[in-house]
């Protein structure tokens, strides 16, 4: 077997929340609050863009901009510009600047990927804008602004309800399916930002994946330079593990429907009877 070990940037509170959300055993997670190990491993810190000096971009302007972003505005002048610089780099990366593969991944999430398996289970639900106040989960969901699911078909957007046109297609990563999975994660992080992000000056820091044998020899490594990129084979991110866990498990670890890039079940299209 393969022992899973994660190193995350954060503190004990963020570790607890992360493990509670993902179901990962907290004993598998180590903390690196200052991203020192990331630096020692020469993982990508972002494009390293610098902010203009104070004569051009004042501290007051930075505070104004940071108020519109997640997290609190730094209380000290010493923290303000490092945090603003990290945001400057991260937002540039989200736009694909200095972050190779990012735009391709964003588009894949929305347009789908016939080379990948399904990613959203038939019973999965994503809820955004959950207001609470109901006596049960159904009442709580009825109050939400956006509900996707169960599965990729039904959508509730405010007062409107509809079924996505590709709901009856099966066997591949369908349009917006991967984006829906990412939305679920994004809602979790944004609604718990101060829990997850203990040091906002590290938000541009990218991660990596390493595989070692029992003697500590490196068998595989991948160092991400983009947003949403964490594998050389993003359609099937775990293919590097095929020699160790078997090709089937590596190709489709969730066990959802998968045509392996072949002929999939086509739906009736946008204009349905």
DOFI-597597 format. One line per 8 residues: number of its first residue (from 0); their letters; for each residue z, x, y of N, C-alpha, C. Coordinates in pm, whole numbers, plus 50000, padded with zeros to 5 digits. Last residue first. Layout:
DOFI-597597
NUM) A) Z X Y Z X Y Z X Y; ...
This chain:
DOFI-597597
272) XXXXXXXX) 47343 46231 51728 47332 46083 51730 47469 46020 51743; 47359 46507 51958 47392 46447 51830 47381 46296 51839; 47258 46764 52109 47214 46623 52116 47238 46557 51980; 47358 47013 52021 47415 46948 52137 47382 46799 52140; 47381 47029 51654 47340 47071 51787 47401 46988 51898; 47467 46983 51405 47357 46899 51451 47315 46930 51593; 47529 47308 51261 47564 47174 51302 47442 47098 51349; 47479 47514 50974 47443 47475 51111 47486 47331 51138
264) XXXXXXXX) 47648 47732 50785 47625 47589 50799 47600 47555 50945; 47463 48043 50756 47583 47965 50777 47547 47818 50792; 47336 48314 50583 47308 48179 50629 47437 48100 50639; 47525 48609 50666 47411 48542 50607 47390 48403 50664; 47756 48728 50749 47636 48752 50829 47512 48686 50774; 47940 48629 50565 47909 48772 50569 47779 48802 50643; 48029 48377 50582 47901 48393 50513 47854 48538 50512; 48345 48246 50556 48272 48366 50594 48143 48376 50513
256) XXXXXXXX) 48652 48081 50634 48514 48075 50584 48430 48189 50642; 48942 48302 50609 48871 48183 50655 48726 48189 50610; 49103 48523 50553 49059 48438 50443 48994 48308 50486; 49186 48718 50723 49246 48586 50740 49207 48489 50629; 49028 48943 50658 49172 48944 50627 49239 48809 50641; 48749 49021 50568 48794 48888 50609 48944 48874 50580; 48705 49292 50512 48601 49214 50578 48654 49084 50637; 48934 49372 50378 48900 49436 50505 48798 49354 50584
248) XXXXXXXX) 48928 49218 50149 49041 49203 50240 49010 49263 50377; 48685 49318 50041 48701 49176 50071 48813 49154 50172; 48725 49594 49996 48628 49549 50095 48650 49403 50135; 49053 49737 49981 48943 49663 49922 48853 49603 50028; 49230 49903 50095 49279 49768 50064 49172 49683 49998; 49093 50149 50114 49235 50149 50078 49287 50010 50039; 48834 50132 50203 48861 50220 50087 49004 50209 50035; 48872 49950 50428 48809 49907 50303 48836 50000 50184
240) XXXXXXXX) 48961 50017 50676 49061 50013 50569 49001 49976 50434; 48756 49985 50848 48795 50124 50820 48899 50131 50707; 48740 49714 50889 48653 49773 50788 48688 49917 50756; 48880 49557 51069 48956 49633 50970 48869 49701 50865; 48710 49408 51239 48784 49522 51292 48853 49610 51188; 48423 49293 51253 48516 49301 51138 48603 49424 51162; 48324 49308 51504 48296 49187 51427 48389 49176 51306; 48396 49568 51581 48473 49455 51631 48442 49324 51560
232) XXXXXXXX) 48422 49854 51477 48346 49743 51419 48415 49613 51457; 48596 50021 51599 48454 50057 51607 48365 49944 51557; 48852 49850 51785 48792 49895 51660 48647 49934 51685; 48936 49728 52011 49038 49800 51935 48985 49849 51801; 48884 49580 52315 48820 49665 52215 48928 49744 52142; 49000 49448 52525 48963 49368 52408 48892 49450 52300; 48884 49692 52742 48971 49576 52729 48915 49490 52615; 48835 50036 52629 48799 49911 52696 48908 49807 52682
224) XXXXXXXX) 48881 50249 52477 48857 50276 52618 48825 50149 52695; 49081 50343 52195 49014 50240 52275 48996 50286 52419; 49032 50552 51940 49097 50547 52070 49018 50453 52160; 49097 50583 51602 49012 50516 51701 49091 50505 51830; 49098 50769 51299 49155 50739 51431 49050 50670 51517; 49195 50868 50971 49109 50788 51059 49179 50775 51194; 49359 51045 50849 49245 50997 50773 49144 50924 50863; 49569 51315 50909 49494 51205 50970 49370 51172 50887
216) XXXXXXXX) 49851 51377 50709 49715 51418 50747 49638 51297 50800; 50096 51310 50609 50082 51317 50754 49946 51364 50800; 50110 51270 50344 50151 51403 50391 50137 51419 50542; 50007 51026 50291 50151 51042 50270 50203 51178 50316; 49771 50992 50567 49809 50990 50426 49958 51020 50413; 49718 50769 50846 49760 50897 50789 49786 50882 50640; 49538 50634 51106 49571 50618 50965 49600 50756 50907; 49561 50480 51424 49561 50602 51344 49601 50568 51201
208) XXXXXXXX) 49437 50348 51722 49471 50321 51582 49460 50450 51504; 49545 50293 52064 49465 50355 51960 49515 50315 51822; 49527 50175 52408 49594 50218 52286 49500 50284 52187; 49537 50226 52767 49479 50174 52644 49549 50235 52523; 49685 50139 53071 49688 50229 52956 49632 50161 52832; 49714 49962 53274 49578 50010 53247 49572 50097 53123; 49989 49917 53296 49904 49811 53240 49761 49856 53211; 50191 50077 53392 50124 50121 53269 50020 50022 53219
200) XXXXXXXX) 50323 49965 53601 50238 50081 53633 50163 50132 53511; 50494 49770 53504 50356 49732 53538 50266 49849 53576; 50711 49774 53265 50665 49874 53361 50520 49846 53396; 50749 49553 53109 50868 49612 53171 50831 49717 53275; 50602 49288 53017 50561 49403 53099 50683 49458 53172; 50726 49077 52874 50638 49171 52806 50614 49299 52885; 50881 48950 53071 50942 48991 52944 50857 49099 52878; 50710 48891 53273 50820 48982 53304 50895 49026 53179
192) XXXXXXXX) 50537 48707 53135 50491 48836 53187 50606 48934 53207; 50513 48474 52993 50630 48558 52968 50606 48699 53023; 50277 48361 53055 50395 48277 53077 50525 48355 53053; 50102 48566 52982 50114 48528 53123 50238 48445 53150; 50134 48574 52698 50168 48689 52783 50191 48647 52928; 50055 48315 52612 50185 48370 52575 50226 48482 52671; 49796 48304 52715 49896 48209 52763 50036 48260 52732; 49676 48505 52560 49687 48521 52705 49792 48428 52763
184) XXXXXXXX) 49679 48397 52303 49757 48518 52332 49779 48535 52482; 49508 48178 52347 49643 48156 52295 49733 48276 52325; 49277 48312 52421 49345 48226 52518 49489 48201 52475; 49197 48430 52184 49244 48515 52293 49319 48435 52398; 49117 48199 52051 49225 48281 51994 49284 48370 52104; 48909 48129 52223 49023 48039 52208 49143 48113 52149; 48729 48335 52186 48788 48318 52320 48910 48227 52313; 48655 48278 51927 48733 48398 51952 48799 48392 52089
176) XXXXXXXX) 48518 48035 51990 48624 48040 51890 48715 48161 51914; 48300 48026 52159 48433 48014 52220 48548 48018 52118; 48089 47977 51878 48104 47990 52024 48244 47949 52070; 48232 48113 51567 48156 48016 51645 48176 48035 51796; 48187 48332 51327 48267 48322 51450 48190 48237 51549; 48106 48134 51032 48088 48250 51121 48179 48232 51242; 48140 47900 50882 48106 48024 50814 48082 48145 50901; 48001 47602 51034 48101 47674 50956 48047 47808 50908
168) XXXXXXXX) 47985 47331 51264 47926 47454 51212 48035 47537 51144; 48098 47116 51387 48064 47101 51246 47992 47223 51188; 48136 47194 51654 48253 47168 51570 48220 47161 51422; 47961 47245 51855 47949 47329 51736 48061 47303 51636; 48026 47081 52070 47905 47052 51994 47892 47131 51865; 48359 46957 52091 48261 47062 52117 48145 47051 52018; 48454 46644 52203 48441 46730 52086 48331 46832 52112; 48692 46540 52457 48558 46550 52399 48563 46642 52278
160) XXXXXXXX) 48865 46390 52722 48868 46432 52583 48725 46436 52530; 49030 46414 53039 48907 46404 52959 48930 46456 52817; 49243 46461 53203 49229 46325 53150 49110 46309 53055; 49268 46792 53096 49317 46694 53191 49306 46555 53131; 49100 46812 52821 49100 46883 52948 49140 46785 53056; 49107 46851 52486 49162 46766 52590 49172 46850 52716; 48887 46876 52214 48934 46937 52338 48989 46827 52429; 48806 46939 51872 48864 46852 51975 48915 46929 52096
152) XXXXXXXX) 48699 47197 51729 48626 47081 51781 48691 47006 51895; 48828 47403 51602 48749 47436 51721 48684 47315 51786; 49162 47288 51506 49031 47347 51483 48956 47368 51612; 49321 47014 51675 49318 47111 51565 49175 47159 51535; 49198 47187 51974 49236 47175 51836 49291 47037 51803; 49322 47257 52283 49207 47282 52196 49256 47275 52052; 49425 47122 52582 49458 47132 52440 49328 47153 52363; 49548 47141 52906 49439 47178 52816 49491 47191 52675
144) XXXXXXXX) 49781 47022 53013 49655 47014 53086 49536 47041 52994; 50016 46812 52832 49953 46941 52864 49820 46921 52936; 50116 46575 52743 50140 46608 52883 50069 46736 52927; 50060 46580 52474 49992 46480 52557 50008 46509 52706; 50242 46772 52389 50100 46806 52395 50023 46708 52482; 50478 46617 52397 50466 46738 52479 50320 46777 52496; 50424 46429 52204 50441 46385 52342 50425 46502 52438; 50418 46597 51982 50300 46519 52018 50308 46473 52163
136) XXXXXXXX) 50679 46704 51972 50567 46791 52002 50444 46713 52046; 50905 46475 52141 50855 46548 52025 50734 46627 52068; 50980 46380 52381 51079 46373 52275 51035 46450 52152; 50888 46583 52668 50866 46482 52566 50974 46485 52461; 50928 46793 52836 50987 46667 52876 50968 46557 52774; 50634 46996 52895 50760 46962 52832 50809 46825 52876; 50397 47096 52981 50499 47062 53081 50634 47032 53020; 50165 47333 52915 50261 47245 52848 50378 47219 52943
128) XXXXXXXX) 49939 47479 52980 49997 47388 53078 50089 47288 53016; 49767 47472 52675 49783 47539 52805 49838 47438 52905; 49759 47523 52332 49805 47434 52437 49828 47515 52565; 49571 47528 52040 49609 47604 52160 49643 47505 52270; 49604 47504 51690 49601 47434 51818 49642 47531 51928; 49480 47494 51354 49529 47569 51469 49510 47489 51598; 49370 47383 51132 49492 47320 51183 49547 47389 51308; 49153 47542 51071 49130 47398 51091 49252 47327 51150
120) XXXXXXXX) 49174 47858 51251 49193 47770 51137 49177 47624 51172; 48950 48080 51377 49042 47975 51420 49053 47874 51307; 48756 48252 51291 48881 48310 51341 48987 48208 51374; 48500 48319 51047 48573 48226 51133 48706 48289 51172; 48350 48653 51058 48401 48532 50992 48462 48436 51093; 48045 48787 51213 48188 48783 51187 48230 48655 51118; 47783 48767 51277 47819 48875 51185 47967 48872 51148; 47754 48578 51468 47714 48539 51332 47750 48647 51230
112) XXXXXXXX) 47961 48501 51714 47915 48621 51644 47882 48584 51500; 47996 48359 52050 48007 48363 51906 47947 48488 51845; 48009 48341 52322 47883 48303 52258 47888 48303 52106; 48273 48424 52387 48222 48294 52433 48098 48249 52358; 48314 48671 52264 48415 48567 52253 48364 48430 52290; 48095 48813 52347 48104 48778 52205 48206 48666 52185; 48162 48853 52615 48049 48767 52581 48054 48723 52436; 48376 49032 52581 48396 48904 52650 48286 48806 52613
104) XXXXXXXX) 48246 49245 52454 48349 49170 52383 48377 49035 52449; 48074 49329 52658 48017 49285 52530 48119 49202 52452; 48260 49410 52848 48175 49294 52875 48112 49240 52747; 48376 49636 52709 48455 49520 52752 48368 49397 52772; 48232 49865 52649 48245 49764 52546 48315 49636 52589; 48409 50086 52865 48294 50057 52779 48326 49956 52670; 48527 50086 53149 48583 50029 53026 48469 49990 52933; 48440 50131 53403 48521 50233 53340 48585 50186 53211
96) XXXXXXXX) 48417 49792 53441 48400 49919 53513 48496 50022 53454; 48454 49541 53339 48367 49632 53265 48347 49765 53331; 48641 49390 53457 48504 49365 53502 48405 49460 53433; 48866 49504 53354 48834 49367 53311 48692 49328 53351; 48863 49740 53501 48832 49744 53358 48796 49606 53305; 48947 49644 53748 48814 49704 53735 48770 49708 53589; 49203 49567 53677 49107 49463 53716 48965 49516 53711; 49314 49824 53626 49304 49724 53519 49203 49615 53553
88) XXXXXXXX) 49301 49953 53875 49228 50007 53760 49209 49902 53652; 49465 49784 54025 49330 49815 54071 49244 49865 53956; 49706 49803 53882 49634 49676 53887 49489 49698 53928; 49768 50071 53938 49749 50028 53799 49671 49897 53794; 49798 50055 54215 49690 50137 54159 49661 50098 54015; 50026 49897 54233 49900 49847 54288 49781 49925 54233; 50209 50076 54115 50182 49947 54052 50050 49889 54101; 50197 50293 54301 50164 50312 54158 50132 50181 54086
80) XXXXXXXX) 50276 50153 54543 50140 50203 54526 50106 50238 54381; 50553 50073 54483 50447 49982 54527 50308 50035 54496; 50752 50255 54431 50692 50184 54317 50567 50107 54356; 50825 50347 54681 50784 50445 54581 50715 50378 54462; 50912 50122 54814 50783 50180 54853 50732 50276 54748; 51061 49870 54602 51063 49996 54675 50923 50045 54706; 51006 49637 54465 51101 49631 54576 51099 49758 54660; 50690 49504 54366 50792 49610 54361 50879 49611 54486
72) XXXXXXXX) 50657 49162 54307 50616 49272 54394 50726 49378 54388; 50655 49048 53964 50713 49056 54097 50656 49174 54176; 50385 48889 53779 50493 48984 53801 50540 48987 53945; 50034 48837 53839 50157 48819 53760 50260 48926 53791; 49926 48808 54186 49911 48856 54049 50041 48835 53972; 49973 48754 54447 49882 48662 54379 49863 48698 54231; 50127 48961 54535 50191 48830 54524 50105 48730 54449; 49948 49168 54564 50030 49165 54443 50102 49032 54426
64) XXXXXXXX) 49848 49116 54822 49761 49101 54704 49844 49087 54577; 50073 49169 54979 50008 49038 54987 49922 49014 54863; 50120 49436 54919 50220 49335 54884 50159 49195 54883; 49890 49547 55033 49913 49557 54888 50014 49453 54842; 49939 49494 55301 49822 49433 55236 49839 49437 55084; 50164 49654 55342 50175 49509 55360 50058 49436 55293; 50059 49908 55310 50153 49857 55211 50168 49706 55221; 49703 49914 55386 49846 49924 55418 49932 49872 55305
56) XXXXXXXX) 49433 50095 55360 49497 49985 55286 49647 49999 55304; 49398 50289 55563 49291 50194 55529 49347 50071 55459; 49626 50431 55587 49555 50399 55711 49446 50294 55687; 49704 50484 55326 49772 50376 55399 49703 50339 55530; 49400 50551 55135 49530 50584 55195 49583 50469 55281; 49267 50366 54852 49253 50432 54983 49392 50457 55043; 49367 50434 54512 49361 50345 54628 49335 50425 54754; 49165 50571 54251 49274 50582 54347 49256 50481 54459
48) XXXXXXXX) 49100 50531 53905 49061 50508 54043 49183 50516 54134; 49124 50578 53627 49192 50665 53724 49135 50653 53865; 49037 50420 53416 48938 50499 53490 48995 50589 53598; 49286 50465 53152 49210 50387 53249 49120 50477 53330; 49392 50642 52972 49484 50582 53070 49417 50487 53168; 49337 50671 52630 49271 50646 52757 49366 50579 52856; 49544 50919 52474 49482 50787 52477 49438 50755 52619; 49665 51161 52405 49545 51161 52490 49468 51028 52478
40) XXXXXXXX) 49907 51169 52293 49795 51147 52200 49660 51143 52272; 50061 51188 52518 50056 51304 52428 49940 51293 52330; 50027 50929 52619 49974 51043 52693 49961 51164 52603; 50164 50785 52424 50024 50754 52453 49957 50871 52525; 50419 50891 52457 50345 50919 52334 50197 50891 52353; 50481 50780 52712 50473 50925 52692 50394 50961 52567; 50522 50526 52808 50389 50560 52754 50372 50710 52734; 50781 50461 52865 50705 50528 52971 50564 50568 52928
32) XXXXXXXX) 50882 50335 52630 50889 50268 52761 50804 50330 52870; 50805 50282 52338 50770 50398 52421 50766 50349 52566; 50949 50174 52032 50925 50156 52175 50896 50289 52244; 50825 50053 51717 50899 50150 51797 50860 50134 51942; 50828 49826 51450 50792 49850 51590 50884 49951 51655; 50918 49748 51209 50791 49822 51210 50751 49867 51351; 51135 49593 51253 51161 49728 51201 51034 49813 51197; 51035 49348 51315 51071 49435 51427 51103 49577 51380
24) XXXXXXXX) 50754 49227 51156 50891 49273 51134 50927 49374 51244; 50560 48984 51324 50572 49121 51275 50719 49159 51263; 50517 48741 51442 50568 48741 51306 50581 48879 51245; 50436 48713 51705 50337 48758 51607 50385 48748 51462; 50667 48619 51841 50538 48551 51858 50440 48586 51746; 50868 48797 51763 50887 48653 51743 50753 48580 51750; 50762 49035 51852 50778 49014 51708 50799 48867 51676; 50769 48990 52130 50644 49022 52062 50655 48992 51913
16) XXXXXXXX) 51045 48957 52178 50952 48848 52206 50821 48869 52131; 51147 49208 52104 51194 49087 52037 51094 48973 52056; 51012 49372 52288 50992 49391 52145 51033 49266 52068; 51113 49288 52531 50971 49264 52502 50942 49280 52354; 51378 49381 52493 51351 49239 52514 51205 49205 52483; 51354 49657 52472 51404 49581 52358 51374 49432 52370; 51039 49734 52637 51182 49752 52612 51224 49662 52497; 50723 49914 52631 50810 49803 52666 50955 49837 52639
8) XXXXXXXX) 50450 49982 52447 50507 50013 52578 50593 49894 52619; 50484 50042 52093 50449 49959 52208 50517 50007 52335; 50366 50127 51792 50437 50186 51905 50392 50111 52029; 50395 50031 51450 50342 50006 51584 50430 50077 51686; 50300 50066 51119 50390 50115 51222 50323 50094 51358; 50274 49963 50789 50234 49936 50926 50341 49987 51021; 50179 50129 50499 50292 50093 50585 50242 50078 50728; 49984 50019 50238 49981 50086 50368 50100 50036 50449
0) X) 50000 50082 49880 50000 50000 50000 50000 50085 50126
